[in-house]
Amino acid sequence: ALWKGNVAASFLYINYGAVQFSVYRAITTIIHPLNFSNEAEAFISGAVAGASATTFTYPLDLLRTRFAAQGLDTVYASLRGGIRDIWREEGPKGFFQGLGAGVGQVVPYMGLFFSIYETLRSPLAMLSLPFGSGDATAGVLASVLAKTGVFPLDLIRKRLQVQGPMRARYVGGTIPVYGKGVWRTAKSIGAREGWRGLYRGLGVGLVKSAPASAITMWTYERALKILKDMEKPTEKMT
């Protein structure tokens, strides 16, 4: 039960990471001549990268959420079956339920994450932490601060993802029907659960995202360094 949705999640993370970091480096290269501050450059690049990766991989994100929300009553038997049933019962739009909230959440999240990360990375690197863990530490702090700031939009995205004809069959069977749009959903959650309802699950979210960000950024910096070192002999030859 703890691994429900893991297949969709694995495909999601692989594709999301590939798109995110490719776009981040490309946008950074494009806007660098404009002489923005490092923080502004990181925010813009991170926001564009996050929006691009979220839009590209959103159907997988939706499938992951729906698989995780299944209880004893199996709604989708397999990833292929889930794709088939959503297409048949909800049409192409069904794969993008809550996309507005997803993009609205990831733009400030990734912008804040990369700007905080770039701000903290250099000072932490001077501390000579073991195994180059300054990058990992910066990733943890950036993730905690950014995730906390935009968590209500993340919660709204997930609530919208489990709307549709199968809504009553998910865990608990009591998922409310939310009006279209982020603002209406936020008002509905606030009215039913109070403002704290918009932060339900924040602790679990931080426990998941903080170490994931640490590993991701540490690996990213190591891989980037290797690629740069590989380019140097080529440059010398030319």
Secondary structure, DSSP 8 states (H G I E B T S, - for coil): -TTTTHHHHHHHHHHHHHHHHHHHHHHHHHHGGG---HHHHHHHHHHHHHHHHHHHHHHHHHHHHHHHHB-SS-S-SSHHHHHHHHHHHH-GGGGGTTHHHHHHHHHHHHHHHHHHHHHHHHHHHTT--GGGTHHHHHHHHHHHHHHHHHHHHHHHHHHHHT-STTGGGBTTS------SSHHHHHHHHHHHH-GGGGGTTHHHHHHHHHHHHHHHHHHHHHHHHHHHHHHHHHHHH-
